[in-house]
Amino acid sequence: MTTLRRHDDRLRRCLTIAAATVAFVMPCVGDCGAAVAQSARMEMKADFTIAPDRSLTATLEFRATPLVESAVAKAAQIRWTGPANKSFKVVQAYTQKADGTVIAADPKDFVTQNGAVGAAMSFGDINIHQIPFRDVAVGDTTVLIARIAERDHYIPGQYSEAVVIAPGTEQRSVDVTLHSPVGMAISHDEQQLAYQESTTGHEITRHWSGAIAPAPTDEKDIVDLTSVRPSLRFSTMSSFEAIAQAYYAGAHAKLAPTPEIARLADQITAGKSDTAAQARAIFDWVSRNIRYVAVYFGNGRLVPNDTHTILSREFGDCKDHAVLLAALLEAKGIDTEQVLINVGPVYERPKTPTLQAFNHVIVYVPALNRYLDPTVQFGSFDHLPARDMGKPVVRVSERGATLAWTPAPDINDNVVTIATDVALTPEGMQQDKTTVAARGEFADAVRVIAAQAEVKGKDTVVAGLARAEHLAGSFTFDAAPWTDAREPFVVTTTWKAQNRLNLVQSGWRASSGLTPVIASPALLIGGLTSSKRVYPALCRAGKVVGTVDFELPPGVIPGLPMPIKQTAPHFLLEEYWWQDGNHLRVRTEISSSIAGRVCSPAEVEAVRAAFLAIAAKVNPVLRFTRQSNDFHG
């Protein structure tokens, strides 16, 4: 399969509406950035009460018991992060020793950070609370009991929570209770958790509970985790359409074209009368001239800035990009809709409408039946970035809200060709020229390499590619400017080996050359490195074609491998060799016709088994013989 060699993910995620509320999850224990490596017991209890005025209070209890020495540090502190409109108060914090002794945590050790500043996203109104515990050893239990309250919701009068238990080596238990008035409509759903409901007087009590066994995993490309992991959601919101309309209520006034916007739209589209040409010009201008910088405070998490502010700053978050793009299009009479989407690995629409289901805003142009995301530095007018493809969305405008899906690419949309020409110098040194031409998602990814070359220098980038291929010698790198939106996007490299090659003595294996992309099924079908896969994986339709043309030196005869053709559902790999005069050629094609973006574990395993069955035969070491010049009369 074709795998990107180096991919600096600069496609920045725009955290927008989901930041309006912080999804209730088990807090970070210990090093938040480190993967869980050892076993522990963790218990989470939450008791929520939604009052008739829709204000919220809750008591939270977290317990962590390290079972091995290396897990002690992770249990010895708890971090809680929440928006500033949600108060947080520690009721109790202590270490319960294995012999029953209780050692209270000292409030002087507690640390609260107001706000968080990041490279591209900053949150002025979140509070981070860190509670360290004293004298913690294997078998001890750290306990935190806290109370939270929220009265002013980011969507007035509406509240939602989402809990998903990610895979890990801990033994966990979950116990969540929700109290609400009998007349208050609350929707909910749950998976792999027990649910009970009871009514007492004017109050309904909903209760979720479950014990979750350890589930360690090293699987990559996991998607739709909520479909296979214990989870629950509850919400006072009536529908996803209602959430979109609540967003639109704050954005609507910002979408009207102002005289400033009208003048700018005319400048951008000068000489263009066609709707598609005008839309392309406006998209390119916004995506190239408005940097992605997000500073969230209060209802700014949900409400975009006005267009004058965005233009004067020359930066904004995804809502700002979407509003500016829409206003410029509207100024040219091109109708638009705002689109709420989740850019995470989520390809299913939840059953319960929660605010946490969305974290990004893009634009839909009905006249072109096209979705546009102007926030992506390496994006294109012709297709959405990979993170937006095949996703459930809600489109909203003054005409109302509509549930929809963004398009997923087909096999002809994502295509990359890797063409390598090989020759030997008179001294016997191999020299290659490789041309990579990419379309669709692959073009966006290869543009990243071109941008790295601009920032770091071509020599640095090409040296990295050479290290990845274990190549030594001299190299060159050439690419179109990364801002060039035309496709295919082309990168060309050359390599001259520093060691002499003796074909007859050592043989030869075809190299894809010095390239940011190599031929392998993993570019199309995710998760192939894991056997007995448990979780669904990210997949994509597309095609990679690799060709090698080796100009043979005089007097050598290659042994040609047998053709290969291997299939699995929605998957094909073909490779064949032939000799054309003094040229040895090989063509490898790998393709996926998967519909959508998700492969089940069974689909992944089918491709993995098919590929492993022929992997040893793909691109073998070729043997050569020297042509005899003897003549027998």
Secondary structure, 3 states (H helix, E strand, C coil): CCEECCCCCCCCCCCCHHHHCCCCCCCEECCCCCCCCCCEEEEEEEEEEECCCCCEEEEEEEEEEECCHHHHHHHCEEEEEEECCEEEEEEEEEEECCCCCEEECCHHHCEEEEEECCCCEEEEEEEEEEEECCCCCCCCEEEEEEEEEECCCCCCCCCEEEEECCCCCCEEEEEEEEEEECCCCCEEEEECCEEEEEEECCEEEEEEEEEECCCCCCCCCECCHHHCCCEEEEECCCCHHHHHHHHHHHHHHHHCCCHHHHHHHHHHCCCCCCHHHHHHHHHHHHHHHCEECEEECHHHHCCCCCHHHHHHHCEECHHHHHHHHHHHHHHCCCCCEEEEECCCCCCCCCCCCCHHHCCEEEEEEHHHCEEECCCCCCCCCCCCCHHHCCCEEEEEECCEEEEEECCCCCCCCCEEEEEEEEEECCCCEEEEEEEEEECCHHHHHHHHHHHHHHHHCHHHHHHHHHHHHCCCEEEEEEECCCCCCCCCEEEEEEEEEEEECCHHHHCECCCCCCCCEECCHHHCECCCCCCCCCCCEEECCEEEEEEEEEECCCCEEECCCCCEEEEECCEEEEEEEEEECCEEEEEEEEEECCCCCEECHHHHHHHHHHHHHHHHHCCCCECEEECCCCCCC
